[in-house]
Amino acid sequence: MTPGDAFLFDVTPHHDMRAPAKWHGQGRWGAWWHLLPAVTLAVVVLLAPLAASIVTSLTRDDGPANYLDVMTDEEIWLALLHNAVWLMLAMAVCALGLGLAWLARDAGPRLRVLLLTVLTLPAVTSPLTAGVAFRLIFDADPHRGMVNALLPDRVLFTGPGWIWLVLGLAFVWQWTGLAFLVFHVGLANVPADLLRVGRVFGAGRLRRLRTVVMPALFPTAALVMLIVLTAAVRVFDLVLVGAPGSIQSEVDVAGLFWWRRRDDLGDGRASALAVVLSAMAAAVVLLVLWRLRRDWPETGQRRERPHTPTARRPRWPLRVMSAVITVAWAFPFAVLVLTSFRAPDAVATSGWWTGGYGLGSYGEALDGGFFAGALSSTAQRGLLVAAVVLLTAMPAAYALTHERLPRRTRRVVAAVAVVLAVLPPQVLAVPLGKVLGASLGSIVILGFVHAALMLPLGVLLLRNAFMSVPRPVVLRPLAEGRSAMVQVMVESGPAVVTVAVMSFVLVWNDLVVGLLLNWPAADQAPLALLQQARYFATSAGGLAAQGVMMTAVPALLLAATGRWLVRGLTQGVRR
């Protein structure tokens, strides 16, 4: 392979011994057949609605002037500026994850497991639940919010400055762990000779991080950047629940503004705003990842022996840092759980530290069986989406690993996958709503929308894992008359499990797609939480209980598949 052949989102270079075998038997047409299911789903659910939104923005209301109206509207401009702030925060989250991974390189096995557990668990927590937890901590009433109880002379959470801090902390809390996980594995596989040369030339720890480690980790950063930037582009429910209604307009993002003002904007301007948001997101992600790709080593070069940290007793500063991180990241969960085990009346009038414990909030949350039914419906949809994503993403990822497709085709697929991976659901909502109408309430129809939104990231992650399978392993089943694709999938089992779990968790936690396409039919658990959140002060106990139940399912899933997920997320990183 040459550098020009490198797929945009390989997260590490590959040498010849690990290159995939070429397709034998079906040639280039076989590759296209394997791509067909994924391409069909993407065209029908993503590309066609995107094109319809573009056409609507140019033909309805004021025509092309809709874009001028959008860009000159002060409220819209402020919302787009807020989106840019979230994108910058996503970059900061990746930097923080890298910094923590660098500092924790010499941690012992127990400390590593502890850090990975407490940092990664928030990544499977819904933004709704994160917003609830941080709103409980920073409640403006000093009788209920711990922070304001400690600062009685200066009540926080009453203005846009403080609410930005609260929302930013919630986002950092939720996504730093993913960056830490991937960078932690990447650092363990930095060639030892690179670090040795840095020491010989007298480079200190920070200088080695800047001049040696960071260039070597640019490929790894691509995967983290894609996931975290996608979360930043689609930020919605965190702001909707985490900010009190009186100041939400001060922290509105474009997607939330679109949802609030859809009818006032009209079809033309609403479509123009959705297209502008999509273009901004795609431009930022493409620019960042193109910059990372420029720094990749030659794909044909041989990798040296990875660095293996010397087994030694962790120093006391590392122990202190680990303790601080553990407390900081576990505290929001503790507040949520303690609040959920209090009587609803006690939660409405006092903080979790004042007692009043019992199971009343869980009784309120499950009263009438509505929330239990919503959990069941959400689980069914999650399982359906996981199956659809795997059935379409695995053949597509395999087709993109061999070298029978033209270089230009692979580059086009890469660029399209980036754009679709960060596509905001708002740009799809109006066209899909008009075409599908009431059928969007079906678990199957809405499930396919979810699957299409997850498909690009699933293809990229699986393709990266498939590329790491050694050539002899791929050639072995060919000689024995078995399917090479099945063999590659078996060898990449952790990545397959990771894509399935990610698909389920994203659907389980999703509010935006259901809210845009299936409201007011609140048959999904996140929509039920949103209804409770409208009366936050009086229903915080039941809301906390629902948040705990919502978190329990992905947490158990994470505990059951954790080892597979670590290997699956980093299968293209580990060598």
C-alpha positions as CSV (number, residue, x, y, z in Angstrom):
1,M,0.0,0.0,0.0
2,T,1.1,3.5,-0.7
3,P,0.3,6.6,1.5
4,G,-2.3,7.6,-1.1
5,D,-4.1,4.3,-0.7
6,A,-4.4,4.7,3.1
7,F,-8.1,4.9,4.1
8,L,-8.8,8.2,5.9
9,F,-9.6,6.6,9.2
10,D,-7.1,3.9,9.7
11,V,-5.9,4.7,13.2
12,T,-2.5,3.2,12.8
13,P,-0.2,2.4,9.9
14,H,0.0,-1.1,8.5
15,H,3.0,-3.0,7.2
16,D,3.0,-5.7,4.6
17,M,2.8,-8.7,7.0
18,R,-0.5,-7.5,8.3
19,A,-2.0,-6.3,5.0
20,P,-5.2,-8.0,4.0
21,A,-5.3,-10.5,1.3
22,K,-6.7,-9.6,-2.0
23,W,-10.2,-10.8,-2.9
24,H,-10.1,-14.1,-4.7
25,G,-12.9,-15.4,-6.9
26,Q,-15.4,-12.5,-7.3
27,G,-13.1,-9.6,-8.1
28,R,-14.3,-6.0,-8.1
29,W,-18.0,-6.9,-8.7
30,G,-17.9,-9.0,-5.5
31,A,-16.7,-6.0,-3.5
32,W,-19.6,-3.9,-4.9
33,W,-22.1,-6.5,-3.9
34,H,-20.8,-6.5,-0.4
35,L,-21.1,-2.7,-0.3
36,L,-24.6,-2.7,-1.7
37,P,-26.7,-3.2,1.5
38,A,-24.8,-0.4,3.4
39,V,-24.9,1.9,0.4
40,T,-28.6,1.3,-0.1
41,L,-29.4,2.1,3.6
42,A,-27.2,5.2,3.5
43,V,-28.7,6.5,0.3
44,V,-32.4,6.0,1.3
45,V,-32.2,7.2,4.9
46,L,-29.3,9.7,4.9
47,L,-28.3,11.0,1.5
48,A,-31.7,11.3,-0.1
49,P,-33.2,13.3,2.9
50,L,-30.0,15.4,2.9
51,A,-30.5,16.2,-0.8
52,A,-34.2,16.9,-0.2
53,S,-33.3,19.4,2.6
54,I,-30.8,21.2,0.3
55,V,-33.5,21.4,-2.4
56,T,-36.1,22.7,0.0
57,S,-33.7,25.3,1.3
58,L,-33.2,26.6,-2.2
59,T,-36.8,26.5,-3.4
60,R,-39.1,27.3,-0.5
61,D,-39.8,30.6,1.2
62,D,-37.1,33.0,0.0
63,G,-35.1,30.5,-2.0
64,P,-31.3,30.9,-1.9
65,A,-31.9,34.0,0.3
66,N,-32.8,31.6,3.1
67,Y,-29.1,31.1,3.8
68,L,-28.6,34.8,4.0
69,D,-31.6,35.1,6.5
70,V,-30.1,32.3,8.6
71,M,-26.6,33.7,8.7
72,T,-27.8,37.2,9.5
73,D,-30.2,36.2,12.3
74,E,-28.6,37.1,15.6
75,E,-30.2,34.2,17.5
76,I,-29.2,31.7,14.9
77,W,-25.7,33.1,14.7
78,L,-25.4,32.8,18.5
79,A,-26.6,29.2,18.4
80,L,-24.0,28.4,15.7
81,L,-21.3,30.1,17.8
82,H,-22.3,27.9,20.7
83,N,-21.9,24.8,18.4
84,A,-18.4,26.0,17.7
85,V,-17.7,26.2,21.4
86,W,-18.9,22.6,21.8
87,L,-16.6,21.5,19.0
88,M,-13.6,23.2,20.7
89,L,-14.6,21.6,24.0
90,A,-14.5,18.2,22.2
91,M,-10.9,18.9,21.2
92,A,-10.1,19.8,24.8
93,V,-11.7,16.5,26.0
94,C,-9.4,14.6,23.6
95,A,-6.4,16.5,24.9
96,L,-7.4,15.8,28.5
97,G,-7.8,12.1,27.8
98,L,-4.3,12.0,26.2
99,G,-2.9,13.9,29.2
100,L,-4.4,11.5,31.7
101,A,-3.3,8.5,29.7
102,W,0.2,9.9,29.6
103,L,0.3,10.5,33.3
104,A,-1.1,7.0,34.0
105,R,1.4,5.2,31.9
106,D,3.3,3.9,34.9
107,A,0.2,2.9,36.9
108,G,0.0,-0.6,38.2
109,P,-2.6,-3.1,37.0
110,R,-5.0,-2.2,39.9
111,L,-4.8,1.5,39.3
112,R,-5.2,1.0,35.5
113,V,-8.4,-1.1,36.0
114,L,-9.7,1.5,38.5
115,L,-9.1,4.4,36.2
116,L,-10.5,2.6,33.2
117,T,-13.6,1.7,35.1
118,V,-14.5,5.1,36.6
119,L,-13.6,7.1,33.5
120,T,-15.3,4.8,30.9
121,L,-18.6,4.2,32.7
122,P,-19.9,7.8,31.9
123,A,-19.4,7.1,28.2
124,V,-22.3,4.7,28.3
125,T,-24.5,7.0,30.3
126,S,-27.1,9.0,28.4
127,P,-26.6,12.8,28.1
128,L,-30.0,13.1,29.8
129,T,-28.8,11.3,32.8
130,A,-25.6,13.3,32.9
131,G,-27.6,16.5,32.7
132,V,-29.8,15.4,35.6
133,A,-26.9,14.4,37.8
134,F,-25.0,17.7,37.3
135,R,-28.2,19.7,37.7
136,L,-28.7,18.0,41.0
137,I,-25.2,18.9,42.1
138,F,-25.4,22.5,41.0
139,D,-29.1,23.1,41.8
140,A,-29.6,26.9,42.4
141,D,-31.5,26.2,45.6
142,P,-28.9,25.9,48.4
143,H,-31.3,23.6,50.2
144,R,-31.1,21.1,47.3
145,G,-27.8,21.7,45.5
146,M,-24.6,20.8,47.3
147,V,-22.4,23.3,45.6
148,N,-24.7,26.2,46.4
149,A,-25.1,24.8,49.9
150,L,-21.3,25.1,50.4
151,L,-21.4,28.7,49.0
152,P,-24.4,30.3,50.7
153,D,-23.3,33.8,50.1
154,R,-23.0,33.4,46.4
155,V,-25.6,31.3,44.6
156,L,-24.4,29.8,41.4
157,F,-26.3,28.5,38.4
158,T,-28.2,31.8,37.9
159,G,-26.6,33.0,34.7
160,P,-25.1,31.8,31.3
161,G,-21.5,31.9,32.6
162,W,-22.1,29.4,35.3
163,I,-24.4,27.2,33.3
164,W,-21.7,26.9,30.6
165,L,-19.4,25.7,33.3
166,V,-21.9,23.1,34.5
167,L,-22.7,21.8,31.0
168,G,-19.0,21.8,30.0
169,L,-18.1,19.7,33.1
170,A,-20.9,17.3,32.3
171,F,-19.6,16.8,28.7
172,V,-16.0,16.4,30.0
173,W,-17.2,13.9,32.5
174,Q,-19.0,11.9,29.9
175,W,-16.5,11.7,27.1
176,T,-13.0,11.9,28.7
177,G,-13.0,8.2,29.5
178,L,-13.3,7.1,25.9
179,A,-10.3,9.3,24.9
180,F,-8.3,8.0,27.9
181,L,-9.1,4.4,26.9
182,V,-7.9,4.6,23.3
183,F,-4.9,6.8,24.1
184,H,-3.9,4.5,27.0
185,V,-3.7,1.5,24.6
186,G,-2.0,3.7,21.9
187,L,0.7,4.8,24.4
188,A,1.4,1.3,25.4
189,N,2.2,0.5,21.7
190,V,4.5,3.5,21.0
191,P,7.8,2.0,19.7
192,A,10.2,1.7,22.6
193,D,13.1,3.0,20.5
194,L,11.3,6.3,20.0
195,L,11.1,6.9,23.7
196,R,14.7,5.7,24.2
197,V,16.0,8.2,21.7
198,G,14.1,11.0,23.4
199,R,15.7,10.1,26.8
200,V,19.2,9.9,25.2
201,F,18.8,13.5,24.0
202,G,17.7,14.6,27.4
203,A,14.1,15.3,26.6
204,G,11.9,15.6,29.7
205,R,8.5,13.9,30.1
206,L,6.5,16.8,28.7
207,R,8.9,17.4,25.8
208,R,8.8,13.7,24.9
209,L,5.0,13.9,24.9
210,R,5.0,16.9,22.6
211,T,7.8,15.9,20.2
212,V,7.8,12.1,20.2
213,V,4.5,10.6,21.5
214,M,2.0,13.0,20.0
215,P,3.2,12.6,16.4
216,A,3.1,8.8,16.9
217,L,-0.4,9.0,18.2
218,F,-2.0,11.0,15.5
219,P,-3.5,7.9,13.8
220,T,-5.0,6.9,17.2
221,A,-6.4,10.3,17.6
222,A,-8.5,10.0,14.5
223,L,-10.8,7.4,16.1
224,V,-11.3,9.4,19.3
225,M,-11.8,12.7,17.4
226,L,-14.5,11.2,15.2
227,I,-16.5,9.9,18.1
228,V,-16.2,12.9,20.4
229,L,-16.7,15.4,17.6
230,T,-19.8,13.6,16.6
231,A,-21.1,13.8,20.2
232,A,-20.3,17.6,20.2
233,V,-22.1,18.2,16.9
234,R,-25.2,16.4,18.1
235,V,-25.3,17.9,21.6
236,F,-28.9,18.4,22.4
237,D,-30.4,16.6,25.4
238,L,-27.6,17.7,27.8
239,V,-28.5,21.4,27.2
240,L,-32.2,20.6,27.2
241,V,-32.2,19.0,30.6
242,G,-29.1,20.4,32.2
243,A,-30.0,24.0,31.9
244,P,-33.1,25.5,33.6
245,G,-35.8,26.7,31.2
246,S,-35.3,30.4,32.2
247,I,-31.7,30.5,30.8
248,Q,-31.8,27.8,28.1
249,S,-32.0,30.5,25.4
250,E,-28.6,31.7,26.6
251,V,-26.9,28.4,25.8
252,D,-29.0,27.2,22.8
253,V,-27.2,25.2,20.1
254,A,-28.3,25.2,16.5
255,G,-30.0,21.8,16.7
256,L,-32.0,22.7,19.8
257,F,-32.9,26.1,18.3
258,W,-34.1,24.3,15.2
259,W,-36.3,22.0,17.2
260,R,-37.8,24.9,19.2
261,R,-38.4,27.3,16.2
262,R,-39.1,24.8,13.4
263,D,-42.6,26.1,12.7
264,D,-41.6,29.7,13.0
265,L,-38.7,29.3,10.6
266,G,-40.7,27.7,7.8
267,D,-39.5,24.8,5.6
268,G,-37.0,26.9,3.6
269,R,-35.2,28.5,6.5
270,A,-35.4,25.4,8.7
271,S,-33.8,23.4,6.0
272,A,-31.2,26.0,5.4
273,L,-30.2,26.0,9.1
274,A,-30.0,22.2,9.2
275,V,-27.8,22.3,6.0
276,V,-25.5,25.0,7.5
277,L,-25.1,22.9,10.7
278,S,-24.3,19.8,8.7
279,A,-21.7,21.7,6.5
280,M,-20.1,23.2,9.6
281,A,-19.8,19.8,11.3
282,A,-18.4,18.1,8.2
283,A,-15.9,20.8,7.5
284,V,-14.5,20.8,11.0
285,V,-14.2,17.0,11.2
286,L,-12.7,16.7,7.7
287,L,-10.2,19.5,8.5
288,V,-9.1,18.0,11.8
289,L,-8.7,14.4,10.5
290,W,-7.0,15.6,7.3
291,R,-4.5,17.4,9.5
292,L,-4.0,14.2,11.5
293,R,-3.5,12.2,8.3
294,R,-0.7,14.4,7.1
295,D,1.4,13.4,10.0
296,W,1.0,9.6,9.6
297,P,4.1,7.6,9.1
298,E,4.6,5.8,5.8
299,T,2.2,2.9,5.6
300,G,4.8,0.5,4.5
301,Q,7.3,1.1,7.1
302,R,8.0,-1.5,9.7
303,R,6.9,-0.9,13.3
304,E,9.4,-1.3,16.1
305,R,8.8,-3.2,19.3
306,P,6.1,-1.4,21.3
307,H,6.9,0.3,24.6
308,T,6.1,-1.8,27.6
309,P,6.0,0.1,30.9
310,T,8.3,-1.3,33.5
311,A,6.5,-3.0,36.3
312,R,7.1,-0.8,39.4
313,R,5.3,0.6,42.3
314,P,3.3,3.7,41.3
315,R,4.7,6.9,42.8
316,W,2.6,8.8,45.4
317,P,1.6,11.7,43.0
318,L,0.1,9.1,40.7
319,R,-1.8,7.5,43.5
320,V,-3.1,11.0,44.6
321,M,-4.1,11.8,41.0
322,S,-5.9,8.4,40.7
323,A,-7.8,9.0,43.9
324,V,-8.9,12.5,42.9
325,I,-10.1,11.3,39.5
326,T,-11.9,8.4,41.1
327,V,-13.8,10.6,43.5
328,A,-14.5,13.3,40.8
329,W,-15.9,10.8,38.3
330,A,-17.8,8.7,40.8
331,F,-19.4,11.6,42.6
332,P,-22.1,12.4,40.0
333,F,-23.2,8.7,40.1
334,A,-23.2,8.8,43.8
335,V,-25.5,11.9,43.9
336,L,-27.8,10.3,41.3
337,V,-28.1,7.0,43.2
338,L,-28.5,8.6,46.7
339,T,-31.2,11.0,45.3
340,S,-33.0,8.1,43.8
341,F,-33.3,6.3,47.2
342,R,-35.1,9.3,48.8
343,A,-38.7,10.0,49.1
344,P,-40.0,12.3,46.3
345,D,-41.1,15.0,48.8
346,A,-37.8,15.0,50.5
347,V,-36.0,15.4,47.2
348,A,-38.1,18.4,46.3
349,T,-37.3,20.3,49.5
350,S,-33.8,19.2,50.6
351,G,-30.5,17.8,49.5
352,W,-29.3,14.2,49.5
353,W,-27.2,14.7,52.6
354,T,-30.2,15.4,54.8
355,G,-31.7,11.9,54.9
356,G,-35.2,10.9,54.1
357,Y,-34.2,7.7,52.3
358,G,-36.6,5.1,51.0
359,L,-38.0,3.6,47.8
360,G,-40.7,6.1,47.1
361,S,-38.9,7.6,44.1
362,Y,-38.7,4.2,42.4
363,G,-42.4,3.7,43.1
364,E,-43.2,7.0,41.5
365,A,-40.9,6.2,38.5
366,L,-42.6,2.9,37.9
367,D,-46.1,3.9,38.7
368,G,-48.6,2.8,36.0
369,G,-46.0,0.7,34.2
370,F,-45.4,3.3,31.6
371,F,-41.7,3.6,32.1
372,A,-41.2,-0.1,32.3
373,G,-43.0,-0.4,28.9
374,A,-40.8,2.3,27.5
375,L,-37.7,0.4,28.7
376,S,-38.9,-2.7,26.9
377,S,-39.6,-0.8,23.7
378,T,-36.3,0.9,23.8
379,A,-34.5,-2.4,24.3
380,Q,-36.3,-4.0,21.3
381,R,-35.3,-1.1,19.1
382,G,-31.7,-1.3,20.4
383,L,-31.4,-5.0,19.5
384,L,-32.9,-4.4,16.1
385,V,-30.5,-1.6,15.3
386,A,-27.5,-3.6,16.5
387,A,-28.5,-6.5,14.2
388,V,-29.1,-4.2,11.2
389,V,-25.8,-2.3,11.7
390,L,-23.8,-5.5,11.9
391,L,-25.5,-7.1,8.8
392,T,-24.8,-4.1,6.7
393,A,-21.5,-2.8,8.1
394,M,-19.5,-6.1,8.2
395,P,-19.7,-6.8,4.4
396,A,-19.0,-3.2,3.6
397,A,-16.0,-3.0,5.9
398,Y,-14.7,-6.3,4.4
399,A,-15.1,-4.9,0.9
400,L,-13.1,-1.9,1.8
401,T,-10.1,-3.8,3.2
402,H,-8.9,-5.5,0.1
403,E,-7.3,-3.7,-2.8
404,R,-9.6,-4.5,-5.7
405,L,-11.6,-1.3,-5.4
406,P,-10.0,1.7,-7.1
407,R,-8.1,4.2,-5.0
408,R,-10.4,7.0,-5.9
409,T,-13.4,5.0,-4.9
410,R,-12.0,4.3,-1.5
411,R,-11.2,7.9,-1.0
412,V,-14.7,8.9,-2.0
413,V,-16.2,6.4,0.4
414,A,-14.0,7.7,3.2
415,A,-15.1,11.3,2.7
416,V,-18.8,10.3,2.5
417,A,-18.4,8.2,5.6
418,V,-17.0,11.2,7.5
419,V,-19.8,13.5,6.5
420,L,-22.5,10.9,7.3
421,A,-20.9,10.0,10.6
422,V,-21.4,13.6,11.9
423,L,-24.7,14.3,10.2
424,P,-27.1,16.0,12.6
425,P,-30.5,14.3,12.6
426,Q,-32.3,17.6,12.1
427,V,-31.3,17.6,8.5
428,L,-33.2,14.4,8.0
429,A,-36.3,15.1,10.1
430,V,-38.5,17.1,7.8
431,P,-38.0,15.0,4.6
432,L,-38.4,11.7,6.5
433,G,-41.4,13.0,8.3
434,K,-43.2,14.0,5.1
435,V,-42.4,10.7,3.3
436,L,-43.0,8.2,6.1
437,G,-45.6,10.1,8.2
438,A,-47.2,8.1,11.0
439,S,-45.1,5.0,10.1
440,L,-42.2,6.6,11.8
441,G,-43.7,5.5,15.1
442,S,-43.0,1.9,14.2
443,I,-40.1,0.2,16.0
444,V,-38.8,-1.2,12.7
445,I,-38.9,2.1,10.7
446,L,-37.4,4.2,13.4
447,G,-34.9,1.4,14.0
448,F,-33.6,1.7,10.4
449,V,-33.1,5.4,10.9
450,H,-31.0,4.8,14.0
451,A,-29.1,2.1,12.1
452,A,-28.3,4.4,9.2
453,L,-26.9,7.1,11.6
454,M,-24.7,4.5,13.3
455,L,-23.6,2.7,10.1
456,P,-20.7,5.0,9.0
457,L,-18.9,4.8,12.3
458,G,-19.5,1.0,12.4
459,V,-18.0,0.6,8.9
460,L,-14.9,2.6,9.8
461,L,-14.3,0.8,13.1
462,L,-14.8,-2.6,11.6
463,R,-12.7,-1.8,8.5
464,N,-9.8,-0.7,10.8
465,A,-10.1,-4.0,12.7
466,F,-10.3,-6.1,9.6
467,M,-7.1,-4.5,8.3
468,S,-5.2,-5.7,11.3
469,V,-5.8,-9.4,10.6
470,P,-2.5,-10.9,9.3
471,R,-2.4,-12.1,5.7
472,P,-1.7,-15.8,6.6
473,V,-4.8,-15.9,8.7
474,V,-6.9,-14.6,5.8
475,L,-5.3,-17.0,3.2
476,R,-5.8,-20.1,5.4
477,P,-9.5,-20.4,4.8
478,L,-9.1,-19.7,1.1
479,A,-6.8,-22.7,0.8
480,E,-9.4,-24.9,2.7
481,G,-12.4,-23.7,0.7
482,R,-13.9,-21.6,3.5
483,S,-15.0,-18.0,3.4
484,A,-12.3,-15.4,3.9
485,M,-14.8,-12.9,5.1
486,V,-16.1,-15.2,7.8
487,Q,-12.6,-15.9,9.0
488,V,-11.8,-12.1,9.2
489,M,-14.9,-11.5,11.2
490,V,-14.0,-14.3,13.6
491,E,-10.5,-12.9,14.0
492,S,-12.0,-9.4,14.6
493,G,-14.6,-10.7,17.1
494,P,-13.9,-7.9,19.7
495,A,-14.6,-5.2,17.1
496,V,-17.8,-6.9,16.0
497,V,-19.0,-7.0,19.6
498,T,-18.0,-3.4,20.1
499,V,-20.0,-2.2,17.1
500,A,-23.0,-4.2,18.4
501,V,-22.7,-2.8,21.9
502,M,-22.2,0.8,20.7
503,S,-25.2,0.5,18.4
504,F,-27.4,-0.8,21.3
505,V,-26.2,1.8,23.8
506,L,-26.6,4.8,21.4
507,V,-30.2,3.8,20.7
508,W,-30.8,3.1,24.3
509,N,-29.6,6.6,25.3
510,D,-30.9,8.5,22.2
511,L,-33.4,11.3,22.7
512,V,-33.0,13.4,19.5
513,V,-34.1,10.9,16.8
514,G,-37.2,9.9,18.8
515,L,-38.0,13.5,19.7
516,L,-37.7,14.7,16.1
517,L,-39.4,11.8,14.4
518,N,-41.6,10.1,16.9
519,W,-42.9,12.9,19.2
520,P,-45.3,12.9,21.0
521,A,-45.5,9.1,21.0
522,A,-43.2,8.7,24.0
523,D,-42.6,5.0,23.8
524,Q,-38.9,5.3,24.4
525,A,-37.3,5.6,27.8
526,P,-35.4,8.8,27.1
527,L,-38.6,10.5,26.0
528,A,-40.2,9.5,29.3
529,L,-37.3,11.1,31.1
530,L,-37.7,14.3,29.2
531,Q,-41.4,14.5,30.2
532,Q,-40.4,14.1,33.8
533,A,-37.6,16.7,33.4
534,R,-40.2,19.4,32.5
535,Y,-41.1,19.5,36.2
536,F,-37.6,19.1,37.5
537,A,-38.1,20.7,40.9
538,T,-41.0,18.5,41.9
539,S,-40.1,15.3,40.1
540,A,-36.4,15.1,40.7
541,G,-36.7,12.0,42.8
542,G,-38.5,10.0,40.2
543,L,-36.2,11.4,37.5
544,A,-33.1,10.3,39.4
545,A,-34.7,6.8,39.8
546,Q,-35.4,6.6,36.1
547,G,-31.9,7.8,35.4
548,V,-30.4,5.0,37.6
549,M,-32.5,2.4,35.8
550,M,-31.5,3.8,32.4
551,T,-27.8,3.7,33.4
552,A,-28.0,0.2,34.9
553,V,-28.6,-1.6,31.6
554,P,-25.5,-0.2,29.6
555,A,-23.4,-0.4,32.8
556,L,-24.2,-4.1,33.1
557,L,-23.5,-4.5,29.4
558,L,-20.2,-2.7,29.8
559,A,-19.3,-5.0,32.7
560,A,-20.1,-8.1,30.8
561,T,-18.3,-7.2,27.6
562,G,-15.6,-4.8,28.9
563,R,-12.6,-6.8,27.9
564,W,-14.0,-7.2,24.4
565,L,-14.8,-3.5,24.1
566,V,-11.3,-2.5,25.0
567,R,-9.9,-4.8,22.4
568,G,-12.5,-3.9,19.9
569,L,-12.1,-0.1,20.1
570,T,-8.3,-0.5,19.8
571,Q,-8.0,-3.6,17.6
572,G,-6.5,-1.4,14.8
573,V,-4.3,0.3,17.3
574,R,-2.8,-2.7,19.0
575,R,-0.1,-4.6,17.1
